[in-house]
Amino acid sequence: MTPRFTLDFGSTGALAEADGRLHAPAFARNHEPIWDVIGPWLAQQSGDVLELASGTGQHVAAYAPRAPHLTWWPSDIDNPAHVASIKAWRDFAGAVNVRDPQTIDLMDKDWDMSGPSPGGLTAMLAINLTHISPWPATQNLIAGAGRWLKGGGRLFIYGPFMKDGTHTAPSNAQFDASLRASNAAWGVRDIAALAALGEAAGVPLIEATAMPANNFTLTFERA
Protein backbone atom coordinates (compact mmCIF):
# COMPACT_ATOMS: atom_id res chain seq x y z
CA MET A 1 0.00 0.00 0.00
CA THR A 2 1.29 3.49 -0.85
CA PRO A 3 2.08 5.39 2.36
CA ARG A 4 -0.36 8.22 3.02
CA PHE A 5 1.26 11.56 3.46
CA THR A 6 0.60 14.07 6.24
CA LEU A 7 -0.73 13.31 9.68
CA ASP A 8 -4.38 12.52 10.27
CA PHE A 9 -5.19 15.05 12.97
CA GLY A 10 -8.58 13.45 13.42
CA SER A 11 -6.98 10.28 14.80
CA THR A 12 -3.96 11.63 16.70
CA GLY A 13 -5.79 12.74 19.81
CA ALA A 14 -5.80 16.38 18.69
CA LEU A 15 -8.25 18.51 20.62
CA ALA A 16 -11.50 18.82 18.67
CA GLU A 17 -14.11 21.51 19.19
CA ALA A 18 -17.83 20.83 18.92
CA ASP A 19 -17.93 22.54 15.52
CA GLY A 20 -15.21 20.24 14.13
CA ARG A 21 -12.18 22.50 14.59
CA LEU A 22 -9.04 20.47 15.21
CA HIS A 23 -5.95 21.84 16.95
CA ALA A 24 -2.39 21.11 15.79
CA PRO A 25 0.08 21.83 18.62
CA ALA A 26 2.73 23.07 16.16
CA PHE A 27 0.45 25.89 14.99
CA ALA A 28 0.83 27.85 18.22
CA ARG A 29 4.61 27.66 17.92
CA ASN A 30 5.16 28.38 14.25
CA HIS A 31 2.40 30.50 12.71
CA GLU A 32 3.80 33.87 13.78
CA PRO A 33 7.43 33.17 12.73
CA ILE A 34 6.19 31.87 9.36
CA TRP A 35 4.08 34.97 8.84
CA ASP A 36 7.07 37.16 9.63
CA VAL A 37 8.73 35.63 6.55
CA ILE A 38 5.84 35.43 4.10
CA GLY A 39 3.65 38.32 5.26
CA PRO A 40 5.70 41.30 4.03
CA TRP A 41 5.94 39.85 0.52
CA LEU A 42 2.28 38.83 0.38
CA ALA A 43 1.27 42.34 1.47
CA GLN A 44 2.57 43.61 -1.87
CA GLN A 45 0.79 40.99 -4.00
CA SER A 46 -2.65 40.31 -5.43
CA GLY A 47 -4.34 37.17 -6.66
CA ASP A 48 -4.60 33.61 -5.35
CA VAL A 49 -2.69 31.64 -2.70
CA LEU A 50 -2.87 27.84 -2.52
CA GLU A 51 -1.97 26.07 0.71
CA LEU A 52 -1.07 22.39 0.29
CA ALA A 53 -1.80 19.92 3.09
CA SER A 54 -3.75 22.44 5.16
CA GLY A 55 -4.45 19.83 7.84
CA THR A 56 -6.49 21.47 10.59
CA GLY A 57 -6.88 24.69 8.59
CA GLN A 58 -5.51 26.89 11.36
CA HIS A 59 -2.80 28.55 9.29
CA VAL A 60 -5.02 29.66 6.43
CA ALA A 61 -7.64 30.89 8.90
CA ALA A 62 -4.99 32.95 10.70
CA TYR A 63 -3.34 34.35 7.59
CA ALA A 64 -6.30 35.13 5.33
CA PRO A 65 -7.71 37.95 7.51
CA ARG A 66 -4.24 39.54 7.54
CA ALA A 67 -4.19 39.55 3.73
CA PRO A 68 -7.81 40.22 2.74
CA HIS A 69 -6.69 41.39 -0.71
CA LEU A 70 -5.71 37.80 -1.55
CA THR A 71 -7.94 34.81 -2.24
CA TRP A 72 -6.85 31.80 -0.20
CA TRP A 73 -7.34 28.20 -1.32
CA PRO A 74 -6.76 25.55 1.39
CA SER A 75 -6.37 21.93 0.36
CA ASP A 76 -5.81 18.47 1.76
CA ILE A 77 -6.10 14.84 0.83
CA ASP A 78 -9.58 13.30 0.92
CA ASN A 79 -9.94 13.41 4.72
CA PRO A 80 -13.41 14.32 6.02
CA ALA A 81 -12.12 15.39 9.46
CA HIS A 82 -9.61 17.77 7.90
CA VAL A 83 -12.13 19.20 5.45
CA ALA A 84 -14.59 19.82 8.28
CA SER A 85 -11.88 21.45 10.41
CA ILE A 86 -10.70 23.71 7.59
CA LYS A 87 -14.25 24.93 6.98
CA ALA A 88 -14.92 25.36 10.68
CA TRP A 89 -11.75 27.41 11.24
CA ARG A 90 -12.62 29.57 8.22
CA ASP A 91 -16.07 30.26 9.64
CA PHE A 92 -14.72 30.82 13.15
CA ALA A 93 -12.23 33.39 11.81
CA GLY A 94 -14.83 35.03 9.57
CA ALA A 95 -12.36 34.69 6.70
CA VAL A 96 -14.59 35.49 3.73
CA ASN A 97 -11.61 35.34 1.35
CA VAL A 98 -11.02 31.62 2.03
CA ARG A 99 -12.53 29.25 -0.54
CA ASP A 100 -13.76 25.72 0.12
CA PRO A 101 -10.88 23.25 0.56
CA GLN A 102 -9.58 21.55 -2.55
CA THR A 103 -8.88 17.81 -2.62
CA ILE A 104 -5.24 17.46 -3.68
CA ASP A 105 -3.10 14.35 -3.27
CA LEU A 106 0.52 15.19 -3.94
CA MET A 107 1.27 11.56 -4.65
CA ASP A 108 -0.44 12.28 -7.97
CA LYS A 109 2.20 13.90 -10.18
CA ASP A 110 -0.54 15.51 -12.30
CA TRP A 111 -2.46 16.96 -9.35
CA ASP A 112 -4.99 19.61 -10.26
CA MET A 113 -7.25 22.16 -8.62
CA SER A 114 -10.38 24.07 -9.55
CA GLY A 115 -10.61 27.85 -9.54
CA PRO A 116 -7.37 29.51 -10.68
CA SER A 117 -5.86 28.42 -13.97
CA PRO A 118 -2.41 26.82 -14.26
CA GLY A 119 0.19 29.54 -14.38
CA GLY A 120 -2.01 31.93 -12.41
CA LEU A 121 -1.22 31.42 -8.72
CA THR A 122 0.53 34.19 -6.83
CA ALA A 123 1.84 31.91 -4.10
CA MET A 124 1.85 28.37 -2.77
CA LEU A 125 2.43 27.42 0.86
CA ALA A 126 3.32 24.06 2.38
CA ILE A 127 3.84 23.82 6.15
CA ASN A 128 5.28 20.69 7.80
CA LEU A 129 4.70 18.54 4.75
CA THR A 130 8.00 17.35 3.33
CA HIS A 131 9.21 15.33 6.32
CA ILE A 132 5.90 13.53 6.91
CA SER A 133 5.31 12.48 3.32
CA PRO A 134 7.04 10.19 0.83
CA TRP A 135 9.69 11.87 -1.31
CA PRO A 136 7.48 11.83 -4.46
CA ALA A 137 5.07 14.19 -2.68
CA THR A 138 7.84 16.79 -2.43
CA GLN A 139 8.84 16.17 -6.04
CA ASN A 140 5.27 16.65 -7.19
CA LEU A 141 4.80 19.71 -4.99
CA ILE A 142 7.74 21.55 -6.53
CA ALA A 143 7.02 20.36 -10.06
CA GLY A 144 3.47 21.61 -9.53
CA ALA A 145 4.79 25.01 -8.54
CA GLY A 146 6.40 25.16 -11.96
CA ARG A 147 2.98 24.61 -13.54
CA TRP A 148 0.76 26.66 -11.28
CA LEU A 149 2.72 29.73 -10.23
CA LYS A 150 2.64 32.84 -12.37
CA GLY A 151 5.87 34.63 -13.26
CA GLY A 152 7.38 36.01 -10.07
CA GLY A 153 5.09 33.84 -7.93
CA ARG A 154 6.57 32.17 -4.88
CA LEU A 155 6.44 28.78 -3.19
CA PHE A 156 7.08 28.78 0.57
CA ILE A 157 7.97 25.48 2.28
CA TYR A 158 8.36 25.36 6.06
CA GLY A 159 9.77 22.55 8.14
CA PRO A 160 12.95 20.87 9.40
CA PHE A 161 15.72 20.34 6.84
CA MET A 162 19.28 19.13 6.59
CA LYS A 163 22.02 21.30 5.10
CA ASP A 164 24.52 19.59 2.80
CA GLY A 165 23.65 16.18 4.22
CA THR A 166 24.04 17.21 7.85
CA HIS A 167 21.38 17.77 10.47
CA THR A 168 21.38 21.28 11.92
CA ALA A 169 20.88 20.04 15.50
CA PRO A 170 21.07 16.74 17.41
CA SER A 171 17.35 17.03 18.12
CA ASN A 172 16.64 17.07 14.38
CA ALA A 173 18.73 13.92 13.90
CA GLN A 174 16.72 12.21 16.64
CA PHE A 175 13.48 13.45 15.10
CA ASP A 176 14.53 12.15 11.68
CA ALA A 177 15.30 8.72 13.13
CA SER A 178 11.90 8.59 14.85
CA LEU A 179 10.13 9.57 11.63
CA ARG A 180 11.86 6.87 9.61
CA ALA A 181 11.13 4.31 12.30
CA SER A 182 7.45 5.24 12.12
CA ASN A 183 7.31 5.28 8.32
CA ALA A 184 10.31 4.40 6.17
CA ALA A 185 9.05 6.75 3.44
CA TRP A 186 9.18 9.78 5.75
CA GLY A 187 12.21 11.75 6.92
CA VAL A 188 13.92 15.14 7.13
CA ARG A 189 14.95 16.23 3.62
CA ASP A 190 18.05 18.09 2.49
CA ILE A 191 17.77 21.70 1.32
CA ALA A 192 20.10 20.94 -1.60
CA ALA A 193 17.77 18.20 -2.83
CA LEU A 194 14.80 20.58 -2.85
CA ALA A 195 16.89 23.27 -4.52
CA ALA A 196 17.72 20.82 -7.33
CA LEU A 197 14.02 20.11 -7.80
CA GLY A 198 13.32 23.82 -7.95
CA GLU A 199 15.94 24.42 -10.63
CA ALA A 200 14.50 21.61 -12.75
CA ALA A 201 10.96 22.96 -12.38
CA GLY A 202 11.80 26.59 -13.15
CA VAL A 203 11.25 27.71 -9.56
CA PRO A 204 14.76 28.16 -8.15
CA LEU A 205 15.36 28.45 -4.42
CA ILE A 206 16.07 32.10 -3.65
CA GLU A 207 16.27 32.04 0.14
CA ALA A 208 16.51 29.62 3.07
CA THR A 209 15.45 31.47 6.21
CA ALA A 210 16.44 29.98 9.57
CA MET A 211 13.46 29.69 11.90
CA PRO A 212 12.95 28.87 15.59
CA ALA A 213 13.35 25.27 16.77
CA ASN A 214 15.89 24.41 14.04
CA ASN A 215 13.42 24.81 11.18
CA PHE A 216 13.63 26.71 7.89
CA THR A 217 11.32 28.50 5.51
CA LEU A 218 12.45 27.86 1.94
CA THR A 219 11.41 30.42 -0.65
CA PHE A 220 11.26 29.45 -4.33
CA GLU A 221 10.41 31.94 -7.09
CA ARG A 222 8.92 31.23 -10.51
CA ALA A 223 11.26 32.43 -13.24
Contacts in CASP RR format, 6 or more apart in sequence:
PFRMAT RR
TARGET T0000
AUTHOR 0000-0000-0000
METHOD contacts of the structure
MODEL  1
MTPRFTLDFGSTGALAEADGRLHAPAFARNHEPIWDVIGPWLAQQSGDVL
ELASGTGQHVAAYAPRAPHLTWWPSDIDNPAHVASIKAWRDFAGAVNVRD
PQTIDLMDKDWDMSGPSPGGLTAMLAINLTHISPWPATQNLIAGAGRWLK
GGGRLFIYGPFMKDGTHTAPSNAQFDASLRASNAAWGVRDIAALAALGEA
AGVPLIEATAMPANNFTLTFERA
2 107 0 8 1.000
2 134 0 8 1.000
3 134 0 8 1.000
3 183 0 8 1.000
3 185 0 8 1.000
3 186 0 8 1.000
4 77 0 8 1.000
5 53 0 8 1.000
5 77 0 8 1.000
5 106 0 8 1.000
5 107 0 8 1.000
5 129 0 8 1.000
5 132 0 8 1.000
5 133 0 8 1.000
5 134 0 8 1.000
5 137 0 8 1.000
6 53 0 8 1.000
6 55 0 8 1.000
6 76 0 8 1.000
6 77 0 8 1.000
6 129 0 8 1.000
6 132 0 8 1.000
6 133 0 8 1.000
7 55 0 8 1.000
7 132 0 8 1.000
8 79 0 8 1.000
8 81 0 8 1.000
8 82 0 8 1.000
9 22 0 8 1.000
9 24 0 8 1.000
9 55 0 8 1.000
9 56 0 8 1.000
9 81 0 8 1.000
9 82 0 8 1.000
9 85 0 8 1.000
10 16 0 8 1.000
10 22 0 8 1.000
10 79 0 8 1.000
10 81 0 8 1.000
10 82 0 8 1.000
10 85 0 8 1.000
11 81 0 8 1.000
14 22 0 8 1.000
14 23 0 8 1.000
14 24 0 8 1.000
14 25 0 8 1.000
14 56 0 8 1.000
15 22 0 8 1.000
15 23 0 8 1.000
16 22 0 8 1.000
16 23 0 8 1.000
16 85 0 8 1.000
17 23 0 8 1.000
17 88 0 8 1.000
19 88 0 8 1.000
19 91 0 8 1.000
19 92 0 8 1.000
20 81 0 8 1.000
20 84 0 8 1.000
20 85 0 8 1.000
20 88 0 8 1.000
21 56 0 8 1.000
21 85 0 8 1.000
21 88 0 8 1.000
21 89 0 8 1.000
21 92 0 8 1.000
22 55 0 8 1.000
22 56 0 8 1.000
22 57 0 8 1.000
22 81 0 8 1.000
22 82 0 8 1.000
22 85 0 8 1.000
23 56 0 8 1.000
23 58 0 8 1.000
24 55 0 8 1.000
24 56 0 8 1.000
24 58 0 8 1.000
26 128 0 8 1.000
27 56 0 8 1.000
27 58 0 8 1.000
27 59 0 8 1.000
27 62 0 8 1.000
29 212 0 8 1.000
29 213 0 8 1.000
30 127 0 8 1.000
30 128 0 8 1.000
30 158 0 8 1.000
30 211 0 8 1.000
30 212 0 8 1.000
30 213 0 8 1.000
30 215 0 8 1.000
31 58 0 8 1.000
31 59 0 8 1.000
31 62 0 8 1.000
31 63 0 8 1.000
33 211 0 8 1.000
33 212 0 8 1.000
34 59 0 8 1.000
34 127 0 8 1.000
34 156 0 8 1.000
34 158 0 8 1.000
34 211 0 8 1.000
34 217 0 8 1.000
35 62 0 8 1.000
35 63 0 8 1.000
35 66 0 8 1.000
37 156 0 8 1.000
37 209 0 8 1.000
37 211 0 8 1.000
37 217 0 8 1.000
37 219 0 8 1.000
38 63 0 8 1.000
38 123 0 8 1.000
38 125 0 8 1.000
38 156 0 8 1.000
38 217 0 8 1.000
39 63 0 8 1.000
39 66 0 8 1.000
39 67 0 8 1.000
41 154 0 8 1.000
42 49 0 8 1.000
42 67 0 8 1.000
42 70 0 8 1.000
42 122 0 8 1.000
42 123 0 8 1.000
43 67 0 8 1.000
45 70 0 8 1.000
45 122 0 8 1.000
45 123 0 8 1.000
46 69 0 8 1.000
46 70 0 8 1.000
46 122 0 8 1.000
47 69 0 8 1.000
47 70 0 8 1.000
47 71 0 8 1.000
47 121 0 8 1.000
47 122 0 8 1.000
48 70 0 8 1.000
48 71 0 8 1.000
48 72 0 8 1.000
48 73 0 8 1.000
48 115 0 8 1.000
48 116 0 8 1.000
48 120 0 8 1.000
48 121 0 8 1.000
48 122 0 8 1.000
49 67 0 8 1.000
49 70 0 8 1.000
49 71 0 8 1.000
49 72 0 8 1.000
49 73 0 8 1.000
49 121 0 8 1.000
49 122 0 8 1.000
49 123 0 8 1.000
49 124 0 8 1.000
49 125 0 8 1.000
50 73 0 8 1.000
50 75 0 8 1.000
50 102 0 8 1.000
50 113 0 8 1.000
50 116 0 8 1.000
50 121 0 8 1.000
50 123 0 8 1.000
50 124 0 8 1.000
50 125 0 8 1.000
50 148 0 8 1.000
51 59 0 8 1.000
51 60 0 8 1.000
51 72 0 8 1.000
51 73 0 8 1.000
51 74 0 8 1.000
51 75 0 8 1.000
51 124 0 8 1.000
51 125 0 8 1.000
51 126 0 8 1.000
51 127 0 8 1.000
52 75 0 8 1.000
52 104 0 8 1.000
52 106 0 8 1.000
52 124 0 8 1.000
52 125 0 8 1.000
52 126 0 8 1.000
52 129 0 8 1.000
52 141 0 8 1.000
53 75 0 8 1.000
53 76 0 8 1.000
53 77 0 8 1.000
53 106 0 8 1.000
53 126 0 8 1.000
53 127 0 8 1.000
53 128 0 8 1.000
53 129 0 8 1.000
53 133 0 8 1.000
54 60 0 8 1.000
54 74 0 8 1.000
54 75 0 8 1.000
54 76 0 8 1.000
54 82 0 8 1.000
54 86 0 8 1.000
54 101 0 8 1.000
55 76 0 8 1.000
55 79 0 8 1.000
55 82 0 8 1.000
55 85 0 8 1.000
55 86 0 8 1.000
56 82 0 8 1.000
56 85 0 8 1.000
56 86 0 8 1.000
56 89 0 8 1.000
57 74 0 8 1.000
57 82 0 8 1.000
57 85 0 8 1.000
57 86 0 8 1.000
57 89 0 8 1.000
57 90 0 8 1.000
58 89 0 8 1.000
59 125 0 8 1.000
59 127 0 8 1.000
60 72 0 8 1.000
60 74 0 8 1.000
60 86 0 8 1.000
60 89 0 8 1.000
60 90 0 8 1.000
60 95 0 8 1.000
60 98 0 8 1.000
61 86 0 8 1.000
61 89 0 8 1.000
61 90 0 8 1.000
61 92 0 8 1.000
61 93 0 8 1.000
61 95 0 8 1.000
61 98 0 8 1.000
62 93 0 8 1.000
63 72 0 8 1.000
64 70 0 8 1.000
64 72 0 8 1.000
64 90 0 8 1.000
64 93 0 8 1.000
64 95 0 8 1.000
64 97 0 8 1.000
64 98 0 8 1.000
65 93 0 8 1.000
65 94 0 8 1.000
65 95 0 8 1.000
67 97 0 8 1.000
68 97 0 8 1.000
70 97 0 8 1.000
70 122 0 8 1.000
70 123 0 8 1.000
71 97 0 8 1.000
71 99 0 8 1.000
72 95 0 8 1.000
72 97 0 8 1.000
72 98 0 8 1.000
72 99 0 8 1.000
73 98 0 8 1.000
73 99 0 8 1.000
73 102 0 8 1.000
73 113 0 8 1.000
73 115 0 8 1.000
73 116 0 8 1.000
74 86 0 8 1.000
74 90 0 8 1.000
74 98 0 8 1.000
74 99 0 8 1.000
74 101 0 8 1.000
74 102 0 8 1.000
75 101 0 8 1.000
75 102 0 8 1.000
75 103 0 8 1.000
75 104 0 8 1.000
75 113 0 8 1.000
76 82 0 8 1.000
76 83 0 8 1.000
76 86 0 8 1.000
76 101 0 8 1.000
76 103 0 8 1.000
76 104 0 8 1.000
77 103 0 8 1.000
77 104 0 8 1.000
77 105 0 8 1.000
78 103 0 8 1.000
78 105 0 8 1.000
82 101 0 8 1.000
83 101 0 8 1.000
86 101 0 8 1.000
87 100 0 8 1.000
87 101 0 8 1.000
90 98 0 8 1.000
99 115 0 8 1.000
102 113 0 8 1.000
102 114 0 8 1.000
104 111 0 8 1.000
104 112 0 8 1.000
104 113 0 8 1.000
105 111 0 8 1.000
106 129 0 8 1.000
106 133 0 8 1.000
106 136 0 8 1.000
106 137 0 8 1.000
106 138 0 8 1.000
106 140 0 8 1.000
106 141 0 8 1.000
107 134 0 8 1.000
107 136 0 8 1.000
107 137 0 8 1.000
107 140 0 8 1.000
108 140 0 8 1.000
109 136 0 8 1.000
109 139 0 8 1.000
109 140 0 8 1.000
109 143 0 8 1.000
111 140 0 8 1.000
111 144 0 8 1.000
113 148 0 8 1.000
116 148 0 8 1.000
118 147 0 8 1.000
118 148 0 8 1.000
119 146 0 8 1.000
119 147 0 8 1.000
119 148 0 8 1.000
119 149 0 8 1.000
119 150 0 8 1.000
119 151 0 8 1.000
120 148 0 8 1.000
120 149 0 8 1.000
120 150 0 8 1.000
121 148 0 8 1.000
121 149 0 8 1.000
121 150 0 8 1.000
121 153 0 8 1.000
122 149 0 8 1.000
122 150 0 8 1.000
122 153 0 8 1.000
122 154 0 8 1.000
123 149 0 8 1.000
123 153 0 8 1.000
123 154 0 8 1.000
123 155 0 8 1.000
123 156 0 8 1.000
124 141 0 8 1.000
124 145 0 8 1.000
124 148 0 8 1.000
124 149 0 8 1.000
124 154 0 8 1.000
124 155 0 8 1.000
124 156 0 8 1.000
125 155 0 8 1.000
125 156 0 8 1.000
125 158 0 8 1.000
126 141 0 8 1.000
126 155 0 8 1.000
126 156 0 8 1.000
126 157 0 8 1.000
126 158 0 8 1.000
127 158 0 8 1.000
127 159 0 8 1.000
128 158 0 8 1.000
128 159 0 8 1.000
129 137 0 8 1.000
129 138 0 8 1.000
129 141 0 8 1.000
129 157 0 8 1.000
130 137 0 8 1.000
130 138 0 8 1.000
130 141 0 8 1.000
130 157 0 8 1.000
130 159 0 8 1.000
130 161 0 8 1.000
130 189 0 8 1.000
130 194 0 8 1.000
131 159 0 8 1.000
131 160 0 8 1.000
131 176 0 8 1.000
131 179 0 8 1.000
131 186 0 8 1.000
131 187 0 8 1.000
131 188 0 8 1.000
131 189 0 8 1.000
132 179 0 8 1.000
132 183 0 8 1.000
132 186 0 8 1.000
132 187 0 8 1.000
133 185 0 8 1.000
133 186 0 8 1.000
134 185 0 8 1.000
134 186 0 8 1.000
135 185 0 8 1.000
135 189 0 8 1.000
138 189 0 8 1.000
138 194 0 8 1.000
138 197 0 8 1.000
139 197 0 8 1.000
141 155 0 8 1.000
141 157 0 8 1.000
142 155 0 8 1.000
142 194 0 8 1.000
142 197 0 8 1.000
142 198 0 8 1.000
142 201 0 8 1.000
142 203 0 8 1.000
142 220 0 8 1.000
143 197 0 8 1.000
143 200 0 8 1.000
143 201 0 8 1.000
144 201 0 8 1.000
145 155 0 8 1.000
145 198 0 8 1.000
145 201 0 8 1.000
145 203 0 8 1.000
145 220 0 8 1.000
145 222 0 8 1.000
146 201 0 8 1.000
146 202 0 8 1.000
146 203 0 8 1.000
146 222 0 8 1.000
149 155 0 8 1.000
149 203 0 8 1.000
149 222 0 8 1.000
150 222 0 8 1.000
151 222 0 8 1.000
151 223 0 8 1.000
152 221 0 8 1.000
152 222 0 8 1.000
152 223 0 8 1.000
153 221 0 8 1.000
153 222 0 8 1.000
154 219 0 8 1.000
154 220 0 8 1.000
154 221 0 8 1.000
154 222 0 8 1.000
155 203 0 8 1.000
155 219 0 8 1.000
155 220 0 8 1.000
155 221 0 8 1.000
155 222 0 8 1.000
156 217 0 8 1.000
156 218 0 8 1.000
156 219 0 8 1.000
156 220 0 8 1.000
157 194 0 8 1.000
157 217 0 8 1.000
157 218 0 8 1.000
157 220 0 8 1.000
158 211 0 8 1.000
158 215 0 8 1.000
158 216 0 8 1.000
158 217 0 8 1.000
158 218 0 8 1.000
159 211 0 8 1.000
159 215 0 8 1.000
159 216 0 8 1.000
159 217 0 8 1.000
160 168 0 8 1.000
160 172 0 8 1.000
160 175 0 8 1.000
160 176 0 8 1.000
160 188 0 8 1.000
160 214 0 8 1.000
160 215 0 8 1.000
160 216 0 8 1.000
161 168 0 8 1.000
161 188 0 8 1.000
161 189 0 8 1.000
161 190 0 8 1.000
161 191 0 8 1.000
161 194 0 8 1.000
161 208 0 8 1.000
161 215 0 8 1.000
161 216 0 8 1.000
161 218 0 8 1.000
162 168 0 8 1.000
162 172 0 8 1.000
162 176 0 8 1.000
162 188 0 8 1.000
162 189 0 8 1.000
162 190 0 8 1.000
162 191 0 8 1.000
163 190 0 8 1.000
163 191 0 8 1.000
163 192 0 8 1.000
164 190 0 8 1.000
164 191 0 8 1.000
164 192 0 8 1.000
165 190 0 8 1.000
165 192 0 8 1.000
167 173 0 8 1.000
167 176 0 8 1.000
167 188 0 8 1.000
168 214 0 8 1.000
169 214 0 8 1.000
171 214 0 8 1.000
172 188 0 8 1.000
172 214 0 8 1.000
175 188 0 8 1.000
176 187 0 8 1.000
176 188 0 8 1.000
179 186 0 8 1.000
179 187 0 8 1.000
179 188 0 8 1.000
180 186 0 8 1.000
180 187 0 8 1.000
191 205 0 8 1.000
191 208 0 8 1.000
191 216 0 8 1.000
191 218 0 8 1.000
194 205 0 8 1.000
194 218 0 8 1.000
195 204 0 8 1.000
195 205 0 8 1.000
198 204 0 8 1.000
198 205 0 8 1.000
198 220 0 8 1.000
199 205 0 8 1.000
202 222 0 8 1.000
202 223 0 8 1.000
203 220 0 8 1.000
203 221 0 8 1.000
203 222 0 8 1.000
203 223 0 8 1.000
204 220 0 8 1.000
204 221 0 8 1.000
204 223 0 8 1.000
205 218 0 8 1.000
205 219 0 8 1.000
205 220 0 8 1.000
206 219 0 8 1.000
206 220 0 8 1.000
206 221 0 8 1.000
207 218 0 8 1.000
207 219 0 8 1.000
208 216 0 8 1.000
208 217 0 8 1.000
208 218 0 8 1.000
208 219 0 8 1.000
209 216 0 8 1.000
209 217 0 8 1.000
209 218 0 8 1.000
209 219 0 8 1.000
210 216 0 8 1.000
211 217 0 8 1.000
END
